Amino acid sequence: MKVLMVLLLFSHCASAVPDVPEYAAAAVIDGVMAAYYDNNMRAPAPRQEWFIDLMEDDPQHWERNVQDCMRYQQLFKDQTDSFKLSSDQTEGADIKQQVWGCEWDNETEKVAGHLRYGYKGEDFLIYDLKTDTWIAANPQAEVTKQKWDGNTASNAICCSGPNFIINVCPVWLKTFLNYGKSVLLRKDPPSVSLLQKTPSSAVSCHATGFYPDRALMFWSKDGEEIHEGVEHGEILPNHDGTFQMSVDLTVSSVEDWRRYHCEFQFDGAEDRIITELDGAAIRTNSIPPSEFPAGGFIGVVVGLLLLLLCMAALLLWKKNKNGFRAASTSESS
């Protein structure tokens, strides 16, 4: 089953933050950045060759989207001004974020949409598409929730209403897939390594360079998946649009090592990449990738590449999407 997702991330920084634009927006499809805009640019720019082809084939449609994006810059700022007034977080950078998007199952034609706002790296408001109301993610958001619930017209502005997310967004996804399937539907296998800091520390099975991010990795003993002594890391983005993940294993008896294997498998695939726990193959001078800062929504790290920011948002959205009150429907072709 192939599920595509489009993700738009809007960030606004009222106070000066080094290396971070005052406003930025990006379209990310299944972990691939398709288009990007920030306040230092005259217009949004494509980030994929296939997106350039789409623009050339339908220039009027692209121009309308460009104008919408440019207008939304001020609209987003005005829309979220109340965040600071509602919150007791008056110190530090004033960072507001929005994530919206949709998921479309090309086999069942089911569509799920999501819209949420964050403030200073934490959940703030989540939109319930079924009831056309907002959910306050923390007490400070209650004032804004009441204001926005009483103004349903504001919920339909510029690509944020339920009709757009449920009906228009999947059409975009199908169009993107038609132009970018060679990139969006590809499967890049990982490079798998065994890493260990010291002879007494856990052995980390590290897979990197794989795409898409819908994959699982686990340790097995005598062919059976095990959980005792195993610690799973998060799937993290690489700078080139691929992903990485690690799974640690603590095992005391070196004599039993050959009974253990690290297994990587793409979601829905039958083939697995199996790596035997072999002491000779362990790289002891390597350090497993550090975990990204934990957070409820999207943590903004000063100086972080904007591509990684968008992809991290995508991963956190996938991780937390079960907590959303998403609207689901059937969308006919």
N, C-alpha and C positions, 0 to 999 in steps of 0.2 A: 504494500500500500504506500502510495506516494502522497504526502501532504505538503503543500507549499504554503508559505506564509509571507506576507508583506509586512514590514515593520517600518514605521516612520518615527523617528526620535527627534523631538524638538527640545532644545536646551536654551535657556536664557540666563545670563549672568548679569545682574544689575551692577555689581561691583567688579572692578578690574581683577581678573584672574590670569596670571601669566600663561601664555600659550593656549588659552582657551577662548574662542570667539565669543562675543557677546550673545550671538544667536547662531544656532546651527540646526540644520534639518537634514535627514538622510533617509533614503529608501533602501531597505535591506530585504532581500528575498532569499529565504532559506540560507541565511548566513553570507550571502553575496551582496555587497554594496552595489546598487545599480545607479544611484544618483545622489549628489551631495550639494548642499548649499550652506554658506555662512555669510555673515554680514560684511565680510571683506571681499565678497564676490559680487559681480554685477548681475549674475543670473545663475540658477542651478546648472550643474555640469554633470554629464554622464560619466560613469566610472567603468562601464563595460562596452565592448565593441558592439555587442548585439543591441544595446540600448541606443546607440547611435543610429543603427539601422532602423529601429522603431521610430525614432525622431524624424528621420528623413522620409519615411513612408507616410507618416501622419503628422506633418508639421503644425497644423492648426490645433490638433489635440494637445501636442506638446506645449505650444504657446499658451493655451488656456491654463495648463497645469503650472507653467512658469509664473503666470500672473497671479494665480491662486497662492502659490508659495510665497511670492513677494508680499502680497497683501497680508498673509497670515503672520508675518514677522511682527508687525505692530499689534495685530489682533491678539496674538498669543501673549504678548507683554501686558496688554490691557486686561485680558481675561484672567491673568494670574496675579494681578497686583494685590488682590485681597489675601493671597497666601501669607504674605509677610505680616499683614495686620492681624491675621487669625492666629499666627504662631508666636510662641514665646522665644523662638530662636532668632534673636535680633543681632547676634554677633556673627562675624565671618562673612564669607561670600554668600550672596543671595542667589541661589541656583534653583531654577524651576525646570521640571522635565515633564514631557508628555510622551506616552507610548500608545499608539493605536495600531490596529491591524486586523487581519482576518486569516483564518485557516480554511482551506478548501480541500476536501477529500475527493480526488479525481475518480475514485471508484464508486463511492456512495452519493456523491454530489452534495454532501452535507457541508454546511458553512457554520463557522463559529467566529464571532467577532469580539474584540476586546478594546477597551479604552481606559487608561488610567493616568493619573498625574502623580508626580513626586515633588517633594520639596526638600532641598538640602540632603539628597541621597536617601530619603525615607519615603515610604508610601504616604500619600496624602488623600487622594480621592480616587475611587474606582466607580466606573459607570455601569449601572445595571441596565442592560439593553432591553430586558424584558419589561421592566416597569418604567423605563425612561426616567430613572431617578439616580441619585448619587449615593455612594456609600462612603462615609467618613472613615478613613483608615486610622486616624488618631483623633483625640478630643479637640485638637486645635483646628481641625478641618470642619467642625460642625457649623461654624458661622458661614463658611463658603458653601457648604452643602445646602443649607437652608435657602441661601440666596439663589443658587443655581437650580434647585428643585422648583422654585417658584417662577423660574424663567425658562420654560422648556424650549422656547425659540432659540436660546443660546446653545442648546444641545445639538442643534441641527446645522450649526455654522461650519462652513469650510471643512468638509471631509470628516466631520466628527459625529454626525448623526447616525442613528441606527440604520436608516435606509442606505446611506453610503457604505457603511461598514459591511452590512449583510448582502447588499445587492450589487453595488458598484465595485467594491474591492475585489470580489472573486472574478469579475470580468477583467479587471486589470491583471490579476494573477494568470488567467488563461492566456492573455495577450503576451505577458512576459515569458510564459513558458513556451509559447509558440516561437518567439524570437530567440530565447536564451536556453533552449533545452540542452544544447551541447555542454553548457556550463552547469545549469541547474540540476540536470538529471545525471550528471557524471558520478562515478564512485572512485575515489582515490584511496587505495589501501594504505594502512599505516606502516611506519617503520617502528618496530617493537624492540625495546631494549630492556635489559635487567640492570637495575641500579641499586647500589648499596653504599651508604655513607661510611659505615664502619663494619667490621666483621660481626659485631654483636647487634647491629640495628636491623630493622625490617628490610626485606628485599622489595623494591618497588618495580613493578612491571609498568613501563612507560611506553604508550603508543602515541605517535605524533605524525602529523601530515595527512590525516584522513579527512575525507569529506563524503557524504554529509555528516552532521553531528549525531544523527540517529543511530547510535551504536551502543553496545554493551561490552564490558570486559570483566572477567572474574578469574579467580583461582580455582583449580580443581585438584582433587587428590584421587588417584586411581580412577580417573574418568568421571568423578562426581563433583559437582560444584560444592564448595565449602564456604562457610561464613565465619567460623571461629578463627580468630587471629587475622582476619582480613579487614582492611580499611579502604573504602572507596573514596577517591577524590572526585572533584567536579570535572565536567567536560569544559575545557577552556579554549579560547580562540587563539590562533597564531596570527602573525602579522600578514600572512599571505592568503588569508581566507580559509585555511584549513583549521583543523582542531587537534587537541591533545587531551590525554587523560592518563591517570595513574591509578593503580590498585596495589596497595602494600600488603605484604604477607609476613607475619612473624612466625617462624618455625624454629624450634630449638635443635632438633636432631639433624645434623648434616647428612647422616647416613640415609635419611628418608627423602632427601631433596629430589631425587629423580622420580619420585611418586607424584610430584607436584607439577602442574602446568598452568601457564597463564593463557587464557583463551579470549580472543577478540572476535566479535561478530557484528556485522551490520544488522540493523533491525529488519526482520523479514527475510534475511538471507539464510541459506543452509550452510554455506561454507564458513569455516572458522580458520583463523590464524592462531596456531597453537605453538607456544614457546615453552620448552622444557626448562625447569629450574636447574640449571647447570652452573656450578660454581665457576667453571672456567669462562663462562660467557658473561659473568657479572662485571660491570664497570664500577669500580669502587671509587674512582676519582671524579664521579659525576654527582650532581645534586639534583634530585627530582624537582620539577617546577613548583614554585611556591604558589600557595593558594591565593586567589584574588580576595580582596577584602569582602567579608560577608556583609549583607545588607538586605533589607526587605525589598527595595526597589532597584535602583541603579546607582551605584556609588560613583561619584565623579572624582577622579583622581587627577590632580593638577599635572599637566604635562603628558597625560596618557594620550596616545594616538586616537584620533576620533574614530578610526575604523574599529579599533579594539573596543572603544566605548559602545559603539552600536552593536557589535557582535556580542559583547557581554550582556547588553540589554536583551538581546534575542535569547540568549541562553537562560537568563533569569526569568524571562517571560515563560519560556517552555517549562522551566522547573516549577514555577508557581502558578501556572495557568489553571490548575485544578481549584485554586483558591478564588479565582475570578467567578463572578456570576455572569457567565457568558451566554449569549443568546445563540441558539442553534436552530437551523431550519434547513429545508431542502431547497436547493437552488437549481432550477432546471436549466439545461443548456440552451 
